[in-house]
Amino acid sequence: MSTVVETEPLARDVLEHLDAQLRSVARLLEIVLEQGVAIRARDVHDVVRLAGLLHGELTRRAAIEQNRAALLQRAGEQLGVPPQAVTLTRLAALMDPAHARAAAERSARLRGMLEELRREHACNRALMQIELSFLDHLMRSLAIDEAVHGYDPRGAVTDARTGGRGGLASGSALRVLDLQA
């Protein structure tokens, strides 16, 4: 990805925008791939840390999307169409052939990376759903009777009928997982 310096400001801005999109999506993809590793390793702390990084990158993308909207507005004005009707093909009409090819190549690479990001993120979500389903099944299996639905903040089984402790002898606690923060 190289910075374009030339006399066509719109072409330069479009190519720089595509470069910014590619960098951002590459960071998102890196985070999502790392998160997949952490999910498979059941490393809760790393999953949460990476979720924070993902959120941060998505927040930074807001500026990129504002830039995209401004570029589409500018291009739409030059083309005489509304911003939502601006396509890469239409943008190419405003650029010299070399810049149009460069934009098309970057756009294709960006679409490919976005598809990979979508796939990996969907896989991570499915893995998390499996883990959560397993934990839900485990918690239900540990319930002493059908009226026992969960645990209070101290880790004790609670009885949904009375809102109190149920299924365990008074004063005892059920520890399912030992995790360290």
C-alpha positions as CSV (number, residue, x, y, z in Angstrom):
1,M,0.0,0.0,0.0
2,S,1.6,3.2,-1.1
3,T,0.5,6.8,-0.8
4,V,-0.4,8.4,-4.1
5,V,0.9,11.8,-4.8
6,E,-0.6,13.3,-7.9
7,T,-2.8,16.0,-9.3
8,E,-6.1,14.2,-9.0
9,P,-7.2,14.9,-5.5
10,L,-10.3,12.6,-5.6
11,A,-8.2,9.7,-6.9
12,R,-5.6,10.3,-4.3
13,D,-8.2,10.5,-1.5
14,V,-10.0,7.4,-2.7
15,L,-6.7,5.4,-2.8
16,E,-5.6,6.7,0.6
17,H,-9.1,5.8,1.9
18,L,-8.8,2.3,0.5
19,D,-5.3,2.0,2.1
20,A,-6.8,3.1,5.5
21,Q,-9.6,0.5,5.1
22,L,-7.1,-2.2,4.3
23,R,-5.0,-1.4,7.4
24,S,-8.0,-1.3,9.6
25,V,-9.4,-4.6,8.3
26,A,-6.0,-6.2,8.6
27,R,-5.9,-5.2,12.3
28,L,-9.5,-6.5,12.8
29,L,-8.6,-9.8,11.1
30,E,-5.5,-10.2,13.3
31,I,-7.5,-9.6,16.4
32,V,-10.3,-12.0,15.4
33,L,-7.8,-14.7,14.5
34,E,-6.0,-14.3,17.9
35,Q,-9.4,-14.4,19.5
36,G,-10.2,-17.7,17.8
37,V,-7.0,-19.1,19.3
38,A,-7.9,-17.9,22.7
39,I,-11.4,-19.3,22.5
40,R,-10.1,-22.7,21.5
41,A,-7.6,-22.6,24.3
42,R,-10.5,-21.5,26.7
43,D,-8.3,-18.5,27.8
44,V,-11.1,-16.3,29.2
45,H,-8.8,-13.4,30.0
46,D,-7.3,-13.3,26.5
47,V,-10.7,-13.6,24.9
48,V,-11.9,-10.6,27.0
49,R,-8.7,-8.6,26.3
50,L,-9.1,-9.2,22.5
51,A,-12.7,-8.2,22.7
52,G,-11.6,-4.9,24.1
53,L,-9.1,-4.5,21.3
54,L,-11.8,-5.4,18.7
55,H,-14.1,-2.8,20.2
56,G,-11.3,-0.2,20.1
57,E,-10.6,-0.9,16.4
58,L,-14.3,-0.7,15.6
59,T,-14.5,2.6,17.3
60,R,-11.5,3.9,15.2
61,R,-13.3,2.7,12.1
62,A,-16.0,5.4,12.7
63,A,-13.6,8.0,11.4
64,I,-12.8,5.9,8.3
65,E,-16.6,5.5,7.6
66,Q,-17.1,9.3,8.0
67,N,-14.3,9.8,5.4
68,R,-16.0,7.2,3.2
69,A,-19.3,9.1,3.4
70,A,-17.5,12.4,2.5
71,L,-15.7,10.8,-0.5
72,L,-19.0,9.3,-1.8
73,Q,-20.6,12.8,-1.4
74,R,-17.8,14.5,-3.4
75,A,-17.8,11.8,-6.1
76,G,-21.6,11.9,-6.3
77,E,-21.5,15.7,-6.8
78,Q,-18.9,15.3,-9.6
79,L,-20.8,12.5,-11.2
80,G,-24.2,14.1,-10.8
81,V,-25.6,11.2,-8.8
82,P,-26.6,10.7,-5.1
83,P,-23.8,9.4,-2.9
84,Q,-25.5,6.0,-2.5
85,A,-25.4,5.5,-6.3
86,V,-21.6,6.0,-6.5
87,T,-19.8,2.7,-7.4
88,L,-16.2,1.9,-8.1
89,T,-17.0,1.7,-11.8
90,R,-18.5,5.2,-11.7
91,L,-15.5,6.4,-9.7
92,A,-13.2,5.1,-12.3
93,A,-14.6,7.5,-14.8
94,L,-13.2,10.3,-12.6
95,M,-9.7,8.8,-12.4
96,D,-6.9,8.1,-14.9
97,P,-6.7,4.4,-15.9
98,A,-3.7,3.6,-13.7
99,H,-5.4,5.0,-10.6
100,A,-8.7,3.3,-11.5
101,R,-6.8,0.0,-11.7
102,A,-5.1,0.6,-8.4
103,A,-8.5,1.4,-6.8
104,A,-10.0,-1.7,-8.3
105,E,-7.2,-3.9,-7.0
106,R,-7.4,-2.5,-3.5
107,S,-11.1,-2.8,-3.5
108,A,-10.9,-6.4,-4.5
109,R,-8.3,-7.1,-1.8
110,L,-10.5,-5.3,0.8
111,R,-13.6,-7.4,-0.2
112,G,-11.6,-10.6,0.2
113,M,-10.3,-9.5,3.6
114,L,-13.7,-8.5,4.7
115,E,-15.1,-11.9,3.7
116,E,-12.3,-13.7,5.6
117,L,-13.0,-11.4,8.6
118,R,-16.7,-12.2,8.4
119,R,-16.1,-16.0,8.2
120,E,-13.6,-16.0,11.1
121,H,-15.8,-13.8,13.3
122,A,-18.8,-16.1,12.6
123,C,-16.6,-19.1,13.5
124,N,-15.6,-17.4,16.8
125,R,-19.2,-16.7,17.6
126,A,-20.2,-20.3,16.9
127,L,-17.3,-21.5,19.2
128,M,-18.4,-19.2,21.9
129,Q,-22.0,-20.4,21.6
130,I,-20.8,-24.0,21.9
131,E,-18.8,-23.1,25.0
132,L,-21.8,-21.3,26.5
133,S,-24.2,-24.1,25.6
134,F,-21.8,-26.6,27.2
135,L,-21.6,-24.5,30.4
136,D,-25.4,-24.1,30.5
137,H,-25.8,-27.9,30.1
138,L,-23.3,-28.5,32.8
139,M,-25.1,-26.1,35.2
140,R,-28.4,-27.8,34.5
141,S,-26.9,-31.2,35.0
142,L,-25.6,-30.2,38.4
143,A,-29.0,-29.0,39.5
144,I,-30.4,-31.3,42.2
145,D,-34.0,-30.9,41.1
146,E,-35.9,-29.1,38.3
147,A,-36.7,-26.1,40.4
148,V,-33.0,-25.2,40.9
149,H,-32.1,-22.8,38.1
150,G,-28.9,-21.1,38.9
151,Y,-26.3,-19.8,41.3
152,D,-26.3,-16.7,43.5
153,P,-23.3,-14.4,43.5
154,R,-21.6,-16.5,46.3
155,G,-21.7,-19.6,44.0
156,A,-24.5,-21.3,45.9
157,V,-27.4,-23.0,44.1
158,T,-30.6,-20.9,44.2
159,D,-34.2,-22.2,44.2
160,A,-36.4,-20.5,41.6
161,R,-39.5,-21.3,43.7
162,T,-38.4,-19.6,46.9
163,G,-35.6,-17.3,45.7
164,G,-33.4,-19.0,48.3
165,R,-30.9,-21.7,48.5
166,G,-32.1,-25.0,47.4
167,G,-30.8,-28.4,46.5
168,L,-27.8,-28.2,48.9
169,A,-27.4,-28.6,52.6
170,S,-27.6,-25.4,54.5
171,G,-24.3,-23.6,54.5
172,S,-22.6,-25.7,51.8
173,A,-21.4,-24.3,48.5
174,L,-21.1,-25.8,45.1
175,R,-17.9,-24.9,43.2
176,V,-18.0,-25.7,39.6
177,L,-15.0,-23.8,38.2
178,D,-11.9,-22.5,39.8
179,L,-10.6,-19.6,37.8
180,Q,-8.1,-17.0,38.7
181,A,-8.3,-13.3,37.7
